[in-house]
Amino acid sequence: MNAGRRYLGTSGLAAPALLLALSLGAVWLNFPGGLRFWRASAIVLAWAGTGALVGSLTLMVREPHWAALMGGLDAMYRWHHRGGVIGYVLLLCHPLALGMAGVRESPRTAWLAISPWHLSWPEWLGWLGVLCLMAGLTSTFSQRTSYRRWQAFHYLTALGVASGLAHVFVLLGDARNFLGFIAVAAVALAWRLLAVDRGLTAHPFRVTQVARKAANMIEASLAPCAGAVPASPGQFLLVAFGDGPGYRGCEEFHPFTVSAIGAQGDLSVAIKAMGPCTRRIQSLRPGVLVRVQGPFGHFLASAPNAPQLWIAGGIGITPFIAAIRAGGISQQTTLIYLYREERDAAFLDELKARAGVDANFELIAEAVGKRLPDVPRLLSRVTRLRQRQVQICGPAGLVKALRSGLRELGVLERSIHYESFDFR
């Protein structure tokens, strides 16, 4: 399950503040003095872009405590992407400013200042970095790119950053103010390549049970082989399924929301077939080795003591079923569960059984096909709507329609919390 959390709070400012601090810090430590405007501007742009790129690298470090400090994994990834784009644009303006500095002498001087064919190898490193950043960032704007291809192109951005840092290092006569940026970039790249992509810090688990919960969706129960992972309802894990008896895994880390938490550290995750890897996982068998990273996310973590409205679309039911199984219903709660067809409705029998015995829990389940639901009609069935804290989990289009409908009916924006399926 691809998931992303949206919320307000000071932690949501941590990631952009880090990018800004590194960019301004780089400029402050290396501010040029005694130079003409365009030459000085070129240097300032280069250092600001370098700081933004190094900050972008730190925001791809996938570690639970760091992610929580930065406002959540989805916020980190959004600002990682934005920091990379901002840094790329600033660095692209760097040679243009150098060219403008040469215009005062002659157009030929300006051309010689930026033309790769007339520069030495340190400048070629800078151009190589810009080209690699261009190729890597282009892939991030394409949602249709396969995961493996996207990952391969994304590695080009790391090569671009490394080439750009080498360009600056070679050109500087005194690199003491620059060594800290090199160290941060090196640690971030090493962590991402080894700890994250290679899974060196992942927790080992083993599949103990696989249950079919709906069409193209299973629930896998996982038992820890070593220490437990302290997950809570509403959080998600990054899981890579390996090999086992009669099964060969794809070994890719994908995000799946926790659907149950056992007393002995056992965890369950719901997995819907949404791509080549998750389709292969549908034939998962007990005994398969699993690597787990996380947990991540804040969804359902701090629900105020007020009546709740939960709205789930499709696989978005997963965090709510985890909360229900954990006995997390202490106030009046209405769950609106939307799915395409009855065969797609995971956990429906379990939800109906809970609604029949729990006075605090009301279930509204409805098949809506492939279209968006009639939001005003659905919400009209909810009593005391404006007094409720609303938690939404589902596809981005559904989340957008529900947020708009809730605001039109007077629900305050601060009372609407949501999770959508929009990050890799």
C-alpha positions as CSV (number, residue, x, y, z in Angstrom):
1,M,0.0,0.0,0.0
2,N,1.4,3.3,-1.0
3,A,0.5,5.8,1.7
4,G,1.1,9.4,2.6
5,R,0.0,11.4,5.6
6,R,-1.1,15.0,5.5
7,Y,-1.3,17.0,8.7
8,L,-0.6,20.4,10.2
9,G,1.9,21.1,13.0
10,T,5.4,22.4,13.8
11,S,6.9,19.1,12.7
12,G,5.7,19.8,9.2
13,L,8.1,22.8,9.0
14,A,11.2,20.8,10.0
15,A,12.0,19.6,6.5
16,P,11.8,22.9,4.7
17,A,13.6,24.6,7.6
18,L,16.4,22.1,7.2
19,L,16.7,22.9,3.5
20,L,16.6,26.6,4.1
21,A,19.2,26.4,6.9
22,L,21.7,24.4,4.8
23,S,21.3,26.7,1.7
24,L,21.7,29.9,3.8
25,G,24.5,28.3,5.8
26,A,26.4,27.4,2.7
27,V,26.1,31.0,1.3
28,W,27.0,32.6,4.7
29,L,30.1,30.5,5.1
30,N,31.3,31.2,1.6
31,F,29.9,34.6,0.8
32,P,32.1,36.3,-1.9
33,G,33.4,39.7,-1.1
34,G,34.9,42.3,-3.5
35,L,33.4,40.9,-6.7
36,R,31.2,42.4,-9.3
37,F,27.5,41.7,-9.1
38,W,27.2,38.8,-11.7
39,R,30.3,37.1,-10.5
40,A,29.2,37.3,-6.9
41,S,25.7,36.1,-7.9
42,A,27.1,33.1,-9.6
43,I,29.0,32.0,-6.5
44,V,25.9,32.7,-4.3
45,L,23.7,30.6,-6.6
46,A,26.2,27.8,-6.6
47,W,26.4,27.6,-2.8
48,A,22.7,28.0,-2.3
49,G,22.0,25.2,-4.8
50,T,24.7,23.0,-3.1
51,G,23.0,23.5,0.3
52,A,19.6,22.6,-1.2
53,L,20.9,19.4,-2.8
54,V,22.7,18.3,0.3
55,G,19.6,18.9,2.3
56,S,17.6,16.9,-0.3
57,L,20.0,14.0,0.3
58,T,19.4,14.1,4.0
59,L,15.6,13.9,3.4
60,M,15.9,10.6,1.6
61,V,17.4,8.9,4.7
62,R,14.6,6.4,5.7
63,E,14.9,5.9,9.4
64,P,11.9,6.0,11.8
65,H,13.2,8.5,14.3
66,W,14.5,10.9,11.7
67,A,11.3,10.6,9.7
68,A,9.2,11.5,12.8
69,L,11.5,14.5,13.5
70,M,11.1,15.7,9.9
71,G,7.3,15.5,10.1
72,G,6.7,12.0,8.6
73,L,8.1,10.0,5.7
74,D,5.7,11.5,3.1
75,A,6.7,15.1,4.2
76,M,10.3,14.1,3.9
77,Y,9.9,12.7,0.4
78,R,7.9,15.8,-0.8
79,W,10.6,18.1,0.5
80,H,13.4,15.8,-0.8
81,H,11.9,16.2,-4.3
82,R,11.4,19.9,-3.9
83,G,14.9,20.4,-2.5
84,G,16.3,18.6,-5.5
85,V,14.4,20.7,-8.0
86,I,15.3,23.9,-6.2
87,G,18.9,23.0,-6.0
88,Y,19.0,22.0,-9.7
89,V,17.4,25.3,-10.8
90,L,19.9,27.3,-8.7
91,L,22.8,25.4,-10.0
92,L,21.5,25.8,-13.6
93,C,21.5,29.5,-13.0
94,H,25.1,29.4,-11.8
95,P,26.8,29.1,-15.3
96,L,24.3,31.6,-16.7
97,A,25.4,34.2,-14.1
98,L,29.0,33.4,-15.1
99,G,28.1,34.1,-18.7
100,M,26.5,37.4,-17.7
101,A,29.7,38.3,-15.9
102,G,31.6,37.9,-19.2
103,V,29.1,39.9,-21.2
104,R,30.7,43.1,-19.9
105,E,33.8,42.2,-21.9
106,S,32.4,40.6,-25.0
107,P,29.9,38.0,-26.1
108,R,32.8,35.7,-26.9
109,T,34.1,36.0,-23.4
110,A,30.6,35.1,-22.1
111,W,30.4,32.0,-24.3
112,L,33.9,30.8,-23.3
113,A,32.8,31.1,-19.6
114,I,30.1,28.6,-20.0
115,S,30.9,26.4,-23.0
116,P,32.0,22.9,-21.9
117,W,34.2,22.6,-24.9
118,H,36.4,25.4,-23.8
119,L,36.6,24.5,-20.1
120,S,39.0,22.3,-18.0
121,W,38.0,19.0,-16.4
122,P,36.9,20.6,-13.0
123,E,34.3,22.5,-15.0
124,W,33.3,19.4,-16.8
125,L,32.5,17.8,-13.5
126,G,30.1,20.6,-12.8
127,W,28.4,20.1,-16.2
128,L,28.2,16.3,-15.7
129,G,26.5,17.0,-12.3
130,V,23.9,19.2,-14.0
131,L,23.2,16.7,-16.7
132,C,22.8,13.8,-14.2
133,L,20.5,15.9,-12.1
134,M,18.4,16.7,-15.2
135,A,18.1,13.1,-16.2
136,G,17.3,11.9,-12.6
137,L,14.8,14.6,-11.9
138,T,13.0,14.1,-15.2
139,S,12.0,10.6,-14.1
140,T,10.4,11.8,-10.8
141,F,7.8,13.8,-12.7
142,S,6.5,10.7,-14.6
143,Q,4.0,8.7,-12.5
144,R,3.9,6.0,-15.2
145,T,7.5,5.1,-14.9
146,S,8.0,1.6,-13.5
147,Y,9.5,1.4,-10.0
148,R,12.7,-0.3,-11.2
149,R,13.3,2.2,-13.9
150,W,12.4,5.1,-11.6
151,Q,14.9,3.8,-9.1
152,A,17.7,3.4,-11.7
153,F,17.1,7.0,-13.0
154,H,17.0,8.3,-9.4
155,Y,20.5,7.0,-8.8
156,L,21.6,9.5,-11.4
157,T,20.7,12.3,-9.1
158,A,23.1,10.9,-6.5
159,L,25.8,10.7,-9.2
160,G,25.0,14.3,-10.1
161,V,25.3,15.5,-6.5
162,A,28.6,13.6,-6.2
163,S,29.9,15.1,-9.4
164,G,28.9,18.6,-8.4
165,L,30.5,18.3,-5.0
166,A,33.7,17.0,-6.6
167,H,33.6,20.1,-9.0
168,V,33.4,22.5,-6.0
169,F,36.1,20.6,-4.0
170,V,38.6,20.7,-6.9
171,L,38.0,24.4,-7.6
172,L,38.3,25.5,-4.0
173,G,41.7,26.5,-2.8
174,D,40.6,26.0,0.8
175,A,37.9,23.4,1.4
176,R,37.5,23.5,5.1
177,N,34.1,25.2,4.9
178,F,33.0,22.6,2.5
179,L,34.1,19.4,4.3
180,G,31.0,19.4,6.4
181,F,28.7,19.3,3.4
182,I,30.7,16.5,1.8
183,A,30.5,14.5,5.1
184,V,26.7,15.0,5.3
185,A,26.2,14.0,1.7
186,A,28.4,10.9,2.0
187,V,26.6,9.7,5.1
188,A,23.2,10.3,3.5
189,L,24.1,8.5,0.3
190,A,25.7,5.6,2.2
191,W,22.7,5.2,4.5
192,R,20.3,5.3,1.6
193,L,22.2,2.8,-0.6
194,L,23.2,0.4,2.2
195,A,20.8,0.7,5.1
196,V,17.7,1.4,3.0
197,D,18.0,0.0,-0.5
198,R,20.1,-3.0,0.6
199,G,18.1,-3.4,3.8
200,L,21.1,-3.7,6.2
201,T,19.1,-2.2,9.0
202,A,15.9,-4.1,8.3
203,H,14.3,-6.3,10.9
204,P,14.0,-10.0,10.0
205,F,10.5,-11.6,10.0
206,R,9.0,-14.8,8.7
207,V,5.5,-15.3,7.2
208,T,3.4,-17.5,9.4
209,Q,0.0,-17.2,7.7
210,V,-1.6,-15.9,4.5
211,A,-5.3,-15.3,4.2
212,R,-7.3,-14.2,1.2
213,K,-9.3,-11.1,2.3
214,A,-10.8,-9.9,-1.0
215,A,-10.2,-10.1,-4.8
216,N,-6.6,-9.4,-5.5
217,M,-5.8,-8.8,-1.8
218,I,-4.2,-10.9,0.9
219,E,-3.3,-10.4,4.6
220,A,0.1,-11.7,5.6
221,S,0.9,-12.5,9.2
222,L,4.5,-11.9,10.1
223,A,6.5,-13.2,13.2
224,P,9.7,-11.5,14.3
225,C,12.9,-13.6,14.0
226,A,14.7,-11.2,16.5
227,G,13.4,-8.0,18.1
228,A,9.9,-6.8,17.6
229,V,8.9,-3.6,15.7
230,P,6.9,-1.2,17.9
231,A,4.1,-0.5,15.4
232,S,0.8,1.2,16.2
233,P,-2.6,1.2,14.4
234,G,-2.4,3.6,11.5
235,Q,1.3,3.1,10.9
236,F,2.9,1.4,7.9
237,L,6.0,-0.7,7.3
238,L,8.3,-1.0,4.3
239,V,8.5,-4.7,3.6
240,A,10.6,-6.8,1.2
241,F,9.5,-10.4,0.7
242,G,12.3,-12.8,0.0
243,D,12.3,-16.5,-0.9
244,G,10.7,-19.5,0.9
245,P,9.1,-22.9,0.3
246,G,7.7,-22.8,-3.2
247,Y,7.9,-19.0,-3.5
248,R,10.5,-16.6,-4.9
249,G,10.2,-13.0,-3.7
250,C,10.9,-9.8,-5.7
251,E,13.0,-8.4,-2.8
252,E,11.7,-4.8,-3.3
253,F,10.7,-2.7,-0.3
254,H,7.1,-1.5,-0.6
255,P,4.9,0.3,2.0
256,F,2.1,-1.7,3.5
257,T,-0.2,-0.6,6.4
258,V,-0.3,-2.6,9.5
259,S,-3.6,-4.4,9.8
260,A,-3.1,-6.2,13.1
261,I,-0.6,-6.1,16.0
262,G,0.0,-9.3,18.1
263,A,1.0,-9.5,21.7
264,Q,4.3,-11.2,20.9
265,G,5.4,-8.7,18.3
266,D,3.6,-10.4,15.4
267,L,2.3,-8.0,12.8
268,S,-0.1,-8.4,9.9
269,V,-0.1,-6.4,6.7
270,A,-2.8,-6.1,4.0
271,I,-1.4,-6.3,0.4
272,K,-3.4,-5.4,-2.7
273,A,-2.2,-6.3,-6.2
274,M,-1.3,-2.9,-7.6
275,G,1.9,-3.7,-9.6
276,P,4.2,-6.5,-10.7
277,C,5.7,-7.1,-7.3
278,T,2.5,-6.9,-5.3
279,R,0.8,-9.2,-7.9
280,R,3.5,-11.8,-7.2
281,I,3.0,-11.4,-3.5
282,Q,-0.6,-12.6,-3.9
283,S,0.9,-16.2,-4.2
284,L,2.8,-15.8,-0.9
285,R,3.2,-18.8,1.3
286,P,4.1,-19.3,5.0
287,G,7.8,-19.7,5.7
288,V,9.0,-16.9,3.5
289,L,11.7,-14.7,4.9
290,V,10.8,-11.0,5.2
291,R,12.7,-7.8,5.8
292,V,10.9,-5.0,7.6
293,Q,11.8,-1.3,7.9
294,G,9.8,1.1,10.1
295,P,7.3,1.8,11.5
296,F,6.4,5.1,9.8
297,G,3.4,7.4,9.9
298,H,1.2,9.3,12.3
299,F,-2.3,8.4,11.0
300,L,-4.7,7.8,13.9
301,A,-1.9,8.5,16.4
302,S,-3.4,11.4,18.3
303,A,-7.1,11.4,17.7
304,P,-8.8,13.9,20.1
305,N,-11.3,12.7,22.6
306,A,-14.3,13.5,20.4
307,P,-16.8,11.6,18.2
308,Q,-15.0,10.1,15.2
309,L,-15.9,9.7,11.5
310,W,-13.7,7.3,9.7
311,I,-13.9,7.1,5.9
312,A,-12.1,4.3,4.0
313,G,-11.9,3.7,0.3
314,G,-10.8,0.2,-0.8
315,I,-7.5,-0.8,0.7
316,G,-7.8,2.3,2.9
317,I,-9.7,0.2,5.3
318,T,-6.5,-1.3,6.6
319,P,-5.5,1.3,9.3
320,F,-9.1,1.3,10.7
321,I,-9.3,-2.5,11.0
322,A,-6.0,-2.4,12.9
323,A,-7.4,0.2,15.3
324,I,-10.6,-1.9,15.7
325,R,-8.7,-5.1,16.4
326,A,-6.5,-3.3,19.0
327,G,-9.7,-2.2,20.9
328,G,-9.1,1.4,19.9
329,I,-12.7,2.6,19.9
330,S,-13.3,4.6,23.1
331,Q,-15.7,7.2,21.6
332,Q,-18.6,7.2,19.3
333,T,-17.3,6.2,15.9
334,T,-18.9,5.9,12.5
335,L,-17.0,4.1,9.7
336,I,-18.0,4.7,6.1
337,Y,-16.5,1.9,4.0
338,L,-16.5,2.4,0.2
339,Y,-15.5,-0.3,-2.2
340,R,-16.1,-1.1,-5.9
341,E,-17.9,-4.4,-5.5
342,E,-18.7,-6.8,-2.7
343,R,-15.8,-9.1,-3.7
344,D,-13.4,-6.1,-3.2
345,A,-14.6,-5.5,0.4
346,A,-11.9,-6.8,2.7
347,F,-12.7,-7.4,6.3
348,L,-16.4,-6.7,5.7
349,D,-17.8,-9.6,7.7
350,E,-15.5,-8.7,10.6
351,L,-16.6,-5.1,10.5
352,K,-20.3,-6.1,10.5
353,A,-19.7,-8.4,13.4
354,R,-18.1,-5.7,15.4
355,A,-20.9,-3.2,14.6
356,G,-23.4,-5.7,15.9
357,V,-21.8,-6.0,19.4
358,D,-20.2,-2.5,20.0
359,A,-22.5,0.3,20.8
360,N,-19.8,2.9,20.0
361,F,-19.2,1.6,16.5
362,E,-21.5,2.2,13.5
363,L,-20.7,0.8,10.0
364,I,-21.9,2.3,6.7
365,A,-20.7,0.1,3.9
366,E,-21.5,0.8,0.3
367,A,-20.3,-0.5,-3.2
368,V,-19.8,2.5,-5.4
369,G,-18.2,0.9,-8.5
370,K,-15.5,2.9,-10.3
371,R,-17.1,6.3,-9.8
372,L,-16.8,8.7,-6.9
373,P,-19.5,8.4,-4.4
374,D,-22.4,10.9,-3.8
375,V,-20.5,12.7,-1.0
376,P,-23.4,14.9,0.3
377,R,-25.8,11.9,0.5
378,L,-23.2,9.8,2.3
379,L,-22.4,12.5,4.8
380,S,-26.1,13.3,5.4
381,R,-26.2,9.8,7.1
382,V,-23.7,10.9,9.8
383,T,-25.1,12.5,13.0
384,R,-23.3,15.4,14.7
385,L,-21.0,15.8,11.7
386,R,-19.5,19.1,12.7
387,Q,-18.5,17.8,16.1
388,R,-16.6,14.9,14.7
389,Q,-12.9,14.4,14.0
390,V,-12.7,13.0,10.5
391,Q,-10.1,10.5,9.5
392,I,-9.9,9.6,5.7
393,C,-7.8,6.9,4.0
394,G,-8.2,6.2,0.4
395,P,-7.2,7.2,-3.2
396,A,-6.3,10.8,-3.8
397,G,-9.4,11.6,-5.9
398,L,-11.7,10.3,-3.1
399,V,-9.8,12.2,-0.4
400,K,-10.1,15.4,-2.4
401,A,-13.9,15.0,-3.0
402,L,-14.5,14.2,0.7
403,R,-12.5,17.1,2.0
404,S,-14.4,19.5,-0.3
405,G,-17.7,18.0,0.8
406,L,-16.9,18.2,4.5
407,R,-15.8,21.8,4.3
408,E,-19.0,22.7,2.4
409,L,-21.0,21.2,5.3
410,G,-19.1,23.2,7.9
411,V,-16.4,20.8,9.1
412,L,-13.3,22.7,10.0
413,E,-10.1,21.9,8.1
414,R,-8.2,21.2,11.4
415,S,-10.8,18.4,12.1
416,I,-10.0,16.6,8.8
417,H,-7.0,14.2,8.8
418,Y,-6.2,12.1,5.8
419,E,-3.9,9.5,4.3
420,S,-3.7,8.8,0.6
421,F,-1.8,6.5,-1.8
422,D,0.7,8.7,-3.4
423,F,4.3,7.9,-2.7
424,R,6.8,5.3,-3.9
